[in-house]
Amino acid sequence: MSTHALSTTLLAGLGATLILAGCAGMTDTERRVATGTGAGAATGAVIGSFSGSAGSGALIGAGVGAVGGYLYDQDQKKKGY
């Protein structure tokens, strides 16, 4: 892994940690969407860094993660959680 990819990964991990730390007063839906957004952004940044566009990857990943978090929330609500 190159130095740029490693620093991007660490930065994305730090961002995800900060997002998750701020979830104390949120509803279940807000927490799940925020978690999906942070995880998606981090994953997108890592994948995007391999093609030289970590920022675009993070934005796309954040969008996909937010939708995934919302869909997961709706599924959990149907199950009664």
KAMOGI-V455989 format. One line per field, one symbol per residue. ss: DSSP state (~ for helix, > for strand, _ for the rest). psi: psi as a letter, one per 30 degrees, with the letter a starting at -180 (. if undefined). A space follows every 10 residues. Layout:
ss=???
psi=???
This chain:
ss=__~~~~~~~~ ~~~~~~~~~~ ~______~~~ ~~~~~~~~~~ ~~~~~~~~~~ ___~~~~~~~ ~~~~~~~~~~ ~~~~~~~~__ _
psi=kleeeeeeee eeeeeeeeee fggeglleee eeeeeeeeee eeeeeeefff ggieeeeeee eeeeeeeeee eeeeeeeefg .
